[in-house]
Amino acid sequence: MQIVIEFVITRHVQRKITYTKFALKSLLRMPANTAQTIRGKVLQYAADPASLANNVKALKGSEFKRLRVGDWRVIFSEDMTVVAVIEVGPRGGIYD
């Protein structure tokens, strides 16, 4: 189940950002300032992927990518119109 949270318009293309229920739950449990930073970085990536190119890597053996935000990791997938946030968690435990 995915919930649409935000829309970003980039170069005449509207990209929507969706969060899974699990990702939203994780964002609600973490400190508010950290959650706000993570949401801001996801918005920044959706608007201009090149701006965070050094913090994004494709995960081996998976179609997902990861975004590094301090000690937190955001697992997501993307296509031309949607950035789907799958999971958000601390650096050590997100890959389990």
C-alpha positions in Angstrom: 0.0 0.0 0.0 1.4 3.4 -1.0 0.2 6.8 0.0 0.9 9.9 -2.2 2.4 12.7 -0.1 4.0 15.3 -2.3 4.3 16.4 -5.9 7.4 18.0 -7.5 7.4 19.7 -10.8 10.8 19.4 -12.6 11.5 20.5 -16.2 7.8 20.4 -17.1 7.5 16.9 -15.7 5.4 16.3 -12.6 6.9 13.7 -10.3 5.0 12.3 -7.4 6.6 11.0 -4.2 4.9 8.0 -2.6 5.7 6.5 0.8 4.8 2.9 1.9 2.9 2.5 5.1 6.1 1.1 6.7 8.2 4.1 5.6 5.6 6.6 7.0 5.5 4.7 10.3 9.3 5.0 10.5 9.2 8.7 9.8 6.6 9.2 12.5 8.7 7.4 15.1 12.0 9.3 14.5 12.7 12.8 15.9 10.8 15.5 14.0 13.8 17.4 12.8 15.4 14.2 11.4 12.1 13.3 9.6 11.9 16.8 8.2 15.5 16.6 6.9 14.8 13.2 5.2 11.6 14.4 3.6 13.5 17.5 2.3 16.2 15.4 0.8 13.7 13.1 -0.9 12.0 16.2 -2.4 15.4 17.6 -3.5 16.2 14.3 -5.2 12.8 14.2 -6.9 13.3 17.7 -8.2 16.9 17.3 -9.3 18.5 13.8 -9.1 21.9 15.2 -10.1 22.1 17.3 -6.9 22.4 14.3 -4.7 24.2 11.9 -7.1 27.0 11.3 -4.7 24.6 10.1 -2.0 22.5 7.7 -4.1 23.6 4.2 -5.1 21.9 1.3 -6.7 21.5 -1.7 -4.4 23.2 -4.9 -5.6 20.8 -7.7 -6.4 17.8 -5.4 -6.2 15.9 -2.8 -8.4 16.0 -0.4 -5.5 18.3 2.5 -4.7 19.4 4.0 -1.5 19.7 7.6 -0.5 22.1 8.5 2.3 20.9 11.2 4.7 23.5 11.5 7.6 23.2 8.2 9.6 19.9 7.4 8.0 19.1 5.5 4.8 16.1 5.8 2.5 15.4 2.8 0.2 13.4 3.8 -2.8 12.6 3.0 -6.4 11.9 5.5 -9.2 10.7 5.8 -12.7 10.1 8.9 -14.9 7.1 10.1 -12.9 7.2 8.4 -9.4 9.7 8.2 -6.6 8.4 5.5 -4.3 10.0 5.5 -0.8 10.0 1.9 0.4 11.8 2.0 3.7 13.5 4.5 6.0 15.8 3.5 8.8 19.2 3.8 10.6 22.4 3.0 8.7 23.1 -0.3 10.4 19.7 -1.9 10.4 18.1 -0.9 7.1 19.6 -3.7 5.0 18.4 -6.6 7.2 
